[in-house]
Amino acid sequence: MIRRLLCAVALPGLLVATAWAETPPLPSTPVAVTRVLYARSFSLQTPFRYDWSADQPEVREGMMLVIECDPALVRPRETEEPVLYVGSHPAQRVAPQPGSNRLVVLVPAVVDLAKEPIWFGTPGLPEAIDAGVVMRERALATDAQIVPLSHEAVAAALRAGGPAAQYATKAELSWALQDWVQRLATP
């Protein structure tokens, strides 16, 4: 079902412009990411609370990724969206670029990408994801035959991402993520 939004500009007694904006249906999930282009681990001197999961863990280390995927999966919506999982963690989308098939991602833990799958799960709100939801979503991903990346693909992404980074604060990490958005998120 395609929802249509009516947009209109009205002046007293006069309708000036009308347009229909279509919101395409959500893609079927679960679905694996197409590939990981860049992967880089990081550590922080001052941890922060991660609000993209119900558990709100304290983040002291994690990963920055640039993934390729179907643009429909990351299209900004005003409703629930397919949740991106990296292993057992809902991952934070960083500044999605409309229409782009690349996405910069923050993972709140260091994950062995050769052992843990990366996929888009059932649409929802990341801040509502708890361990029980992760287990159900992971079972759906397994049933859909979503598997971890090959060792070669992980090695290439880590080489491209560069050596582990150290940041003092979440603000410094945010600047680094925005730099990745500027440099890497668009093909």
Accessible surface in RSA format (square Angstrom, percent):
REM  Atomic radii and reference values for relative SASA: ProtOr
REM  Chains: A
REM  Algorithm: Lee & Richards
REM  Probe-radius: 1.40
REM  Slices: 20
REM RES _ NUM      All-atoms   Total-Side   Main-Chain    Non-polar    All polar
REM                ABS   REL    ABS   REL    ABS   REL    ABS   REL    ABS   REL
RES MET A   1   196.96 102.0 136.58  90.4  60.38 143.8 113.50  96.5  83.46 110.6
RES ILE A   2    81.77  46.5  62.19  46.3  19.58  47.2  62.19  44.8  19.58  53.1
RES ARG A   3   104.15  43.7 100.24  51.1   3.91   9.3  53.03  72.5  51.12  31.0
RES ARG A   4   134.26  56.4 108.35  55.2  25.91  61.7  29.08  39.7 105.18  63.7
RES LEU A   5    97.63  54.4  95.71  68.5   1.92   4.8  97.63  68.6   0.00   0.0
RES LEU A   6   104.56  58.2  74.12  53.0  30.44  76.5  74.12  52.1  30.44  81.9
RES CYS A   7    67.07  50.7  59.91  66.8   7.16  16.8  30.62  77.6  36.45  39.3
RES ALA A   8    56.03  51.5  19.75  30.5  36.28  82.5  20.84  29.3  35.19  93.2
RES VAL A   9    87.52  57.6  84.77  76.7   2.75   6.6  87.52  76.0   0.00   0.0
RES ALA A  10    76.36  70.2  48.44  74.8  27.92  63.5  48.53  68.3  27.83  73.7
RES LEU A  11    96.07  53.5  91.23  65.3   4.84  12.2  92.88  65.2   3.19   8.6
RES PRO A  12   139.39 101.6 104.87  95.6  34.52 125.5 118.53  97.9  20.86 129.7
RES GLY A  13    92.58 114.2   0.00   N/A  92.58 114.2  46.33 127.1  46.25 103.6
RES LEU A  14   109.31  60.9 101.93  72.9   7.38  18.5 105.94  74.4   3.37   9.1
RES LEU A  15   111.69  62.2  86.17  61.6  25.52  64.1  86.76  60.9  24.93  67.1
RES VAL A  16    79.67  52.4  49.93  45.2  29.74  71.7  53.28  46.3  26.39  71.6
RES ALA A  17    52.28  48.1  44.83  69.2   7.45  17.0  51.99  73.2   0.29   0.8
RES THR A  18    71.31  50.7  38.13  38.7  33.17  79.1  34.66  46.5  36.65  55.4
RES ALA A  19    58.82  54.1  52.88  81.6   5.94  13.5  58.70  82.7   0.12   0.3
RES TRP A  20   151.04  60.6 122.64  59.4  28.40  66.7  99.61  53.1  51.43  83.4
RES ALA A  21    45.90  42.2  40.14  61.9   5.76  13.1  45.87  64.6   0.03   0.1
RES GLU A  22    83.34  47.8  68.01  51.5  15.34  36.5  21.84  42.2  61.51  50.2
RES THR A  23    21.10  15.0  19.63  19.9   1.47   3.5   7.70  10.3  13.40  20.3
RES PRO A  24    43.24  31.5  40.41  36.8   2.83  10.3  41.34  34.1   1.90  11.8
RES PRO A  25    71.18  51.9  58.45  53.3  12.73  46.3  65.04  53.7   6.14  38.2
RES LEU A  26    67.32  37.5  44.24  31.6  23.08  58.0  44.24  31.1  23.08  62.1
RES PRO A  27    30.53  22.3  14.85  13.5  15.68  57.0  26.00  21.5   4.53  28.2
RES SER A  28   103.91  87.8  82.17 109.7  21.74  50.1  50.33 107.2  53.57  75.1
RES THR A  29    36.28  25.8   7.07   7.2  29.21  69.6   0.99   1.3  35.29  53.3
RES PRO A  30    35.93  26.2  20.83  19.0  15.11  54.9  20.83  17.2  15.11  93.9
RES VAL A  31    54.10  35.6  51.44  46.6   2.66   6.4  54.10  47.0   0.00   0.0
RES ALA A  32    42.26  38.9  31.33  48.3  10.93  24.9  31.33  44.1  10.93  28.9
RES VAL A  33    12.46   8.2   2.07   1.9  10.39  25.0   2.07   1.8  10.39  28.2
RES THR A  34    98.70  70.2  67.60  68.5  31.10  74.1  56.32  75.7  42.38  64.1
RES ARG A  35   121.58  51.0 121.44  61.9   0.14   0.3  41.33  56.5  80.25  48.6
RES VAL A  36    12.17   8.0   0.26   0.2  11.92  28.7   0.26   0.2  11.92  32.3
RES LEU A  37    22.52  12.5  13.30   9.5   9.22  23.2  15.64  11.0   6.88  18.5
RES TYR A  38    51.25  23.9  51.25  29.2   0.00   0.0  15.99  12.0  35.26  43.5
RES ALA A  39     0.00   0.0   0.00   0.0   0.00   0.0   0.00   0.0   0.00   0.0
RES ARG A  40    54.01  22.7  53.67  27.4   0.34   0.8   0.39   0.5  53.62  32.5
RES SER A  41    29.28  24.7  27.54  36.8   1.74   4.0  11.14  23.7  18.14  25.4
RES PHE A  42     3.86   1.9   0.00   0.0   3.86  10.0   2.04   1.2   1.82   5.2
RES SER A  43    41.54  35.1  40.99  54.7   0.55   1.3  31.04  66.1  10.50  14.7
RES LEU A  44    15.61   8.7   0.00   0.0  15.61  39.2   2.03   1.4  13.58  36.5
RES GLN A  45   146.19  81.7 115.86  84.7  30.33  72.2  43.52  92.6 102.66  77.9
RES THR A  46    76.84  54.7  74.88  75.9   1.96   4.7  51.57  69.3  25.27  38.2
RES PRO A  47    34.78  25.3  20.37  18.6  14.41  52.4  20.40  16.8  14.38  89.4
RES PHE A  48    23.07  11.5  15.84   9.8   7.24  18.8  23.07  14.0   0.00   0.0
RES ARG A  49   144.11  60.5 132.12  67.4  11.99  28.5  54.25  74.1  89.87  54.5
RES TYR A  50     1.93   0.9   1.36   0.8   0.57   1.5   1.93   1.4   0.00   0.0
RES ASP A  51    79.86  55.9  75.35  75.0   4.50  10.7  20.08  47.3  59.77  59.6
RES TRP A  52    64.94  26.1  64.64  31.3   0.29   0.7  48.74  26.0  16.19  26.3
RES SER A  53     8.09   6.8   7.55  10.1   0.54   1.2   5.87  12.5   2.22   3.1
RES ALA A  54    51.61  47.5  23.73  36.6  27.89  63.4  27.92  39.3  23.70  62.8
RES ASP A  55    98.00  68.6  69.40  69.1  28.59  67.6  29.23  68.8  68.77  68.6
RES GLN A  56    80.20  44.8  79.23  57.9   0.97   2.3   8.86  18.9  71.33  54.1
RES PRO A  57    52.26  38.1  43.45  39.6   8.81  32.0  52.26  43.1   0.00   0.0
RES GLU A  58    81.86  47.0  58.90  44.6  22.96  54.7  15.91  30.8  65.95  53.8
RES VAL A  59     0.81   0.5   0.13   0.1   0.68   1.6   0.81   0.7   0.00   0.0
RES ARG A  60   134.93  56.7 130.23  66.4   4.69  11.2  53.02  72.5  81.90  49.6
RES GLU A  61    90.83  52.1  89.38  67.6   1.46   3.5  17.06  33.0  73.78  60.2
RES GLY A  62     0.00   0.0   0.00   N/A   0.00   0.0   0.00   0.0   0.00   0.0
RES MET A  63     5.90   3.1   5.90   3.9   0.00   0.0   5.90   5.0   0.00   0.0
RES MET A  64     0.03   0.0   0.03   0.0   0.00   0.0   0.03   0.0   0.00   0.0
RES LEU A  65     0.05   0.0   0.05   0.0   0.00   0.0   0.05   0.0   0.00   0.0
RES VAL A  66     0.00   0.0   0.00   0.0   0.00   0.0   0.00   0.0   0.00   0.0
RES ILE A  67     0.00   0.0   0.00   0.0   0.00   0.0   0.00   0.0   0.00   0.0
RES GLU A  68    21.91  12.6  21.91  16.6   0.00   0.0   0.64   1.2  21.27  17.4
RES CYS A  69     4.70   3.6   0.19   0.2   4.51  10.6   2.19   5.5   2.51   2.7
RES ASP A  70    70.69  49.5  61.13  60.8   9.55  22.6  28.07  66.1  42.62  42.5
RES PRO A  71    50.96  37.1  48.38  44.1   2.58   9.4  48.65  40.2   2.30  14.3
RES ALA A  72    34.28  31.5  28.28  43.6   6.00  13.7  32.84  46.2   1.44   3.8
RES LEU A  73     3.10   1.7   2.56   1.8   0.54   1.4   2.56   1.8   0.54   1.4
RES VAL A  74     5.12   3.4   4.04   3.7   1.07   2.6   4.04   3.5   1.07   2.9
RES ARG A  75   100.59  42.2  98.34  50.1   2.24   5.3  18.26  25.0  82.33  49.9
RES PRO A  76    70.55  51.4  53.34  48.6  17.21  62.6  57.18  47.2  13.37  83.1
RES ARG A  77    28.64  12.0   3.38   1.7  25.27  60.2   6.07   8.3  22.57  13.7
RES GLU A  78   180.92 103.9 139.56 105.6  41.36  98.5  64.88 125.5 116.04  94.7
RES THR A  79    59.82  42.5  39.56  40.1  20.26  48.3  24.89  33.4  34.93  52.8
RES GLU A  80    82.24  47.2  81.19  61.4   1.05   2.5  17.55  33.9  64.70  52.8
RES GLU A  81    40.85  23.5  39.85  30.1   1.00   2.4  10.36  20.0  30.49  24.9
RES PRO A  82     1.10   0.8   0.25   0.2   0.86   3.1   0.25   0.2   0.86   5.3
RES VAL A  83     3.03   2.0   0.67   0.6   2.37   5.7   3.03   2.6   0.00   0.0
RES LEU A  84     2.10   1.2   0.19   0.1   1.91   4.8   0.19   0.1   1.91   5.1
RES TYR A  85     0.93   0.4   0.93   0.5   0.00   0.0   0.00   0.0   0.93   1.2
RES VAL A  86     0.10   0.1   0.10   0.1   0.00   0.0   0.10   0.1   0.00   0.0
RES GLY A  87     0.54   0.7   0.00   N/A   0.54   0.7   0.54   1.5   0.00   0.0
RES SER A  88    58.11  49.1  46.60  62.2  11.51  26.5  26.24  55.9  31.87  44.6
RES HIS A  89    54.20  29.6  54.20  37.7   0.00   0.0  30.07  31.0  24.13  28.1
RES PRO A  90     7.66   5.6   7.66   7.0   0.00   0.0   7.66   6.3   0.00   0.0
RES ALA A  91     1.63   1.5   0.00   0.0   1.63   3.7   0.00   0.0   1.63   4.3
RES GLN A  92    46.14  25.8  46.14  33.7   0.00   0.0   0.00   0.0  46.14  35.0
RES ARG A  93    21.50   9.0  13.41   6.8   8.08  19.2   6.18   8.4  15.32   9.3
RES VAL A  94    12.12   8.0   8.66   7.8   3.46   8.3  11.08   9.6   1.05   2.8
RES ALA A  95    42.56  39.1  21.61  33.4  20.95  47.7  33.21  46.8   9.36  24.8
RES PRO A  96    43.99  32.1  31.20  28.4  12.79  46.5  32.12  26.5  11.87  73.7
RES GLN A  97    59.63  33.3  56.54  41.3   3.09   7.3   8.72  18.6  50.91  38.6
RES PRO A  98   108.28  78.9  83.66  76.3  24.63  89.5  85.70  70.8  22.58 140.4
RES GLY A  99    68.41  84.4   0.00   N/A  68.41  84.4  35.52  97.5  32.89  73.7
RES SER A 100    11.86  10.0   3.31   4.4   8.55  19.7  11.12  23.7   0.74   1.0
RES ASN A 101    50.50  34.8  48.82  47.2   1.68   4.0  11.36  27.3  39.14  37.8
RES ARG A 102    41.32  17.3  39.92  20.3   1.40   3.3   0.00   0.0  41.32  25.0
RES LEU A 103     1.31   0.7   0.33   0.2   0.98   2.5   1.31   0.9   0.00   0.0
RES VAL A 104     0.76   0.5   0.10   0.1   0.65   1.6   0.10   0.1   0.65   1.8
RES VAL A 105     0.00   0.0   0.00   0.0   0.00   0.0   0.00   0.0   0.00   0.0
RES LEU A 106     4.85   2.7   4.85   3.5   0.00   0.0   4.85   3.4   0.00   0.0
RES VAL A 107     0.00   0.0   0.00   0.0   0.00   0.0   0.00   0.0   0.00   0.0
RES PRO A 108    12.68   9.2   2.16   2.0  10.52  38.3   2.22   1.8  10.46  65.0
RES ALA A 109    23.53  21.6  22.06  34.0   1.46   3.3  23.53  33.1   0.00   0.0
RES VAL A 110    76.09  50.1  51.46  46.6  24.63  59.3  51.46  44.7  24.63  66.8
RES VAL A 111    12.74   8.4   4.47   4.0   8.27  19.9   8.16   7.1   4.58  12.4
RES ASP A 112    71.41  50.0  56.20  55.9  15.22  36.0  35.54  83.7  35.87  35.8
RES LEU A 113     2.51   1.4   1.08   0.8   1.43   3.6   1.08   0.8   1.43   3.8
RES ALA A 114    17.56  16.1   3.88   6.0  13.68  31.1   3.88   5.5  13.68  36.2
RES LYS A 115   144.17  70.3 126.08  77.4  18.09  43.1  75.48  67.9  68.69  73.2
RES GLU A 116    48.72  28.0  48.38  36.6   0.33   0.8   9.79  18.9  38.92  31.8
RES PRO A 117    10.89   7.9  10.85   9.9   0.05   0.2  10.89   9.0   0.00   0.0
RES ILE A 118     6.19   3.5   1.12   0.8   5.07  12.2   1.12   0.8   5.07  13.8
RES TRP A 119     0.00   0.0   0.00   0.0   0.00   0.0   0.00   0.0   0.00   0.0
RES PHE A 120     0.00   0.0   0.00   0.0   0.00   0.0   0.00   0.0   0.00   0.0
RES GLY A 121     0.02   0.0   0.00   N/A   0.02   0.0   0.02   0.0   0.00   0.0
RES THR A 122    63.87  45.4  60.63  61.5   3.24   7.7  49.71  66.8  14.16  21.4
RES PRO A 123    36.01  26.2  24.84  22.6  11.17  40.6  24.84  20.5  11.17  69.4
RES GLY A 124    12.25  15.1   0.00   N/A  12.25  15.1  11.01  30.2   1.24   2.8
RES LEU A 125    86.50  48.2  83.47  59.7   3.03   7.6  83.47  58.6   3.03   8.2
RES PRO A 126    21.63  15.8  21.63  19.7   0.00   0.0  21.63  17.9   0.00   0.0
RES GLU A 127    93.62  53.8  83.17  62.9  10.46  24.9  41.63  80.5  52.00  42.5
RES ALA A 128    64.77  59.6  46.27  71.4  18.50  42.1  52.94  74.5  11.84  31.4
RES ILE A 129    11.74   6.7  10.82   8.1   0.92   2.2  10.82   7.8   0.92   2.5
RES ASP A 130    59.99  42.0  58.60  58.3   1.39   3.3  13.83  32.6  46.16  46.0
RES ALA A 131    66.50  61.1  60.27  93.0   6.23  14.2  65.28  91.9   1.22   3.2
RES GLY A 132    29.09  35.9   0.00   N/A  29.09  35.9  23.49  64.5   5.60  12.5
RES VAL A 133    32.19  21.2  32.19  29.1   0.00   0.0  32.19  28.0   0.00   0.0
RES VAL A 134    12.56   8.3  12.56  11.4   0.00   0.0  12.56  10.9   0.00   0.0
RES MET A 135   140.84  72.9 132.20  87.5   8.64  20.6  99.84  84.9  41.00  54.3
RES ARG A 136   149.24  62.7 143.90  73.4   5.34  12.7  73.17 100.0  76.07  46.1
RES GLU A 137    13.08   7.5  13.08   9.9   0.00   0.0   0.33   0.6  12.75  10.4
RES ARG A 138    63.12  26.5  63.08  32.2   0.04   0.1  28.59  39.1  34.53  20.9
RES ALA A 139    54.30  49.9  46.33  71.5   7.97  18.1  53.52  75.4   0.78   2.1
RES LEU A 140    78.82  43.9  76.95  55.1   1.87   4.7  76.95  54.0   1.87   5.0
RES ALA A 141     0.74   0.7   0.74   1.1   0.00   0.0   0.74   1.0   0.00   0.0
RES THR A 142    91.85  65.3  82.72  83.9   9.12  21.7  63.76  85.6  28.09  42.5
RES ASP A 143   114.70  80.3  84.72  84.3  29.98  70.9  32.43  76.3  82.28  82.1
RES ALA A 144    50.50  46.4  18.68  28.8  31.82  72.4  31.09  43.8  19.42  51.4
RES GLN A 145   153.14  85.6 133.09  97.3  20.04  47.7  39.42  83.9 113.72  86.2
RES ILE A 146    18.95  10.8   6.99   5.2  11.96  28.8   9.73   7.0   9.21  25.0
RES VAL A 147   106.53  70.1  93.91  85.0  12.62  30.4  94.26  81.9  12.27  33.3
RES PRO A 148    44.83  32.7  34.02  31.0  10.81  39.3  34.46  28.5  10.37  64.4
RES LEU A 149    34.09  19.0  25.34  18.1   8.75  22.0  29.30  20.6   4.79  12.9
RES SER A 150    59.81  50.5  43.28  57.8  16.53  38.1  45.27  96.4  14.54  20.4
RES HIS A 151   131.32  71.8 125.69  87.4   5.62  14.4  82.89  85.4  48.43  56.4
RES GLU A 152   131.95  75.8 123.29  93.3   8.66  20.6  72.64 140.5  59.31  48.4
RES ALA A 153    40.21  37.0  30.83  47.6   9.38  21.3  38.50  54.2   1.70   4.5
RES VAL A 154    13.71   9.0  13.71  12.4   0.00   0.0  13.71  11.9   0.00   0.0
RES ALA A 155    41.49  38.1  35.91  55.4   5.59  12.7  40.54  57.1   0.95   2.5
RES ALA A 156    45.97  42.3  40.79  62.9   5.18  11.8  41.86  58.9   4.11  10.9
RES ALA A 157     1.11   1.0   0.00   0.0   1.11   2.5   0.64   0.9   0.48   1.3
RES LEU A 158    74.14  41.3  69.72  49.9   4.42  11.1  70.09  49.2   4.05  10.9
RES ARG A 159   176.94  74.3 149.00  76.0  27.94  66.5  83.00 113.4  93.94  56.9
RES ALA A 160    53.66  49.3  21.55  33.2  32.11  73.0  33.72  47.5  19.93  52.8
RES GLY A 161     8.45  10.4   0.00   N/A   8.45  10.4   0.63   1.7   7.82  17.5
RES GLY A 162    24.94  30.8   0.00   N/A  24.94  30.8  18.27  50.1   6.67  14.9
RES PRO A 163   108.27  78.9  94.88  86.5  13.39  48.7 107.19  88.5   1.09   6.8
RES ALA A 164    72.86  67.0  45.44  70.1  27.42  62.4  45.57  64.2  27.29  72.3
RES ALA A 165     9.83   9.0   4.77   7.4   5.06  11.5   9.29  13.1   0.54   1.4
RES GLN A 166   154.44  86.4 127.06  92.9  27.39  65.2  32.87  70.0 121.57  92.2
RES TYR A 167    29.53  13.8  26.73  15.2   2.80   7.3  25.13  18.9   4.40   5.4
RES ALA A 168    30.29  27.8  27.79  42.9   2.50   5.7  27.79  39.1   2.50   6.6
RES THR A 169    53.74  38.2  53.74  54.5   0.00   0.0  49.70  66.8   4.04   6.1
RES LYS A 170    90.32  44.1  87.89  53.9   2.43   5.8  49.20  44.3  41.12  43.8
RES ALA A 171    60.71  55.8  51.38  79.3   9.33  21.2  57.90  81.5   2.81   7.4
RES GLU A 172    79.95  45.9  76.15  57.6   3.80   9.1  31.57  61.1  48.38  39.5
RES LEU A 173     1.34   0.7   1.34   1.0   0.00   0.0   1.34   0.9   0.00   0.0
RES SER A 174    46.54  39.3  45.19  60.3   1.35   3.1  29.22  62.2  17.32  24.3
RES TRP A 175   190.78  76.6 186.12  90.1   4.66  10.9 161.70  86.2  29.07  47.2
RES ALA A 176    18.51  17.0  10.40  16.0   8.11  18.5  17.83  25.1   0.68   1.8
RES LEU A 177     8.66   4.8   8.66   6.2   0.00   0.0   8.66   6.1   0.00   0.0
RES GLN A 178    72.51  40.5  72.44  52.9   0.07   0.2  34.56  73.6  37.95  28.8
RES ASP A 179    65.51  45.9  60.90  60.6   4.61  10.9  21.22  49.9  44.29  44.2
RES TRP A 180     7.49   3.0   7.49   3.6   0.00   0.0   3.20   1.7   4.29   7.0
RES VAL A 181     9.04   5.9   5.72   5.2   3.32   8.0   5.72   5.0   3.32   9.0
RES GLN A 182   140.92  78.8 113.52  83.0  27.40  65.2  36.96  78.7 103.96  78.8
RES ARG A 183   143.47  60.2 112.78  57.5  30.69  73.1  60.92  83.3  82.55  50.0
RES LEU A 184    17.91  10.0  17.08  12.2   0.83   2.1  17.91  12.6   0.00   0.0
RES ALA A 185     1.81   1.7   1.81   2.8   0.00   0.0   1.81   2.5   0.00   0.0
RES THR A 186    77.47  55.1  65.87  66.8  11.59  27.6  46.60  62.6  30.87  46.7
RES PRO A 187   118.99  86.7  59.07  53.9  59.91 217.8  85.33  70.5  33.65 209.2
END  Absolute sums over single chains surface
CHAIN  1 A    10186.4       8234.6       1951.8       5906.7       4279.7
END  Absolute sums over all chains
TOTAL         10186.4       8234.6       1951.8       5906.7       4279.7
